[in-house]
Amino acid sequence: GSLDRYPIPHLRLAPGQGRTFLDVGCSWGRWSFAAARSGYKVIGIDPSLGAIMAARRVARDLGLQAHFIVGDARHLPLRSASLDTAFSYSVLQHFSRPDAAAAVAEMGRVLHPQGTSFVQMPTKWGARCLYHQARRRFREPGGFDVRYYTLSELRALFGSRVGKTDVSVDCFLGIGLQPSDWKLMSPKGKAAIVVSEVLRWFSRVFSPLRYVADSVYLTSQRT
């Protein structure tokens, strides 16, 4: 209740130009609204009725057009081959591996041929991710715990259920560090964003850095 604006991030996709966009696990709509502002026709889906009610309220506040429905990522209530883009951020990492695989397969199912999924996932070898794995003594995750993947596991997961998959860095030193949140961050958080952005830039020219990023995007084209 202390913020004076909704923290809407920057979406690292080309302008939507009226294309359809599915936000899986949309919560109150943070990324859905980023897509709507970028010209996409947005559908947000979340299992929480409270989250969907909040998303609809924020859409009215912001004057943005978006549709929000209650549903399960493993059983999307949408027709096959009906969407251009499927997106998810900081959601599938909390699923068991079989459930994550089911959700990714559903995202592939609802995409048009040549449609694109753009999904954020944490990695196994990022510094902050290793810290959190060590805190739980590298035990097997359960419940809402984060699951950490190697890049080869992620490529296999998305490649087999959607299509050809490329990896790009989202951020280092944490999950969810967004430059668009700069004004909301503590000095420590701002320093982490600066370091993350510098490393992200270097990862474009020195691709092995991707292996130690904490958070990556998987861009997959449906085949």
Disulfide bonds with the S-S distance in Angstrom:
none
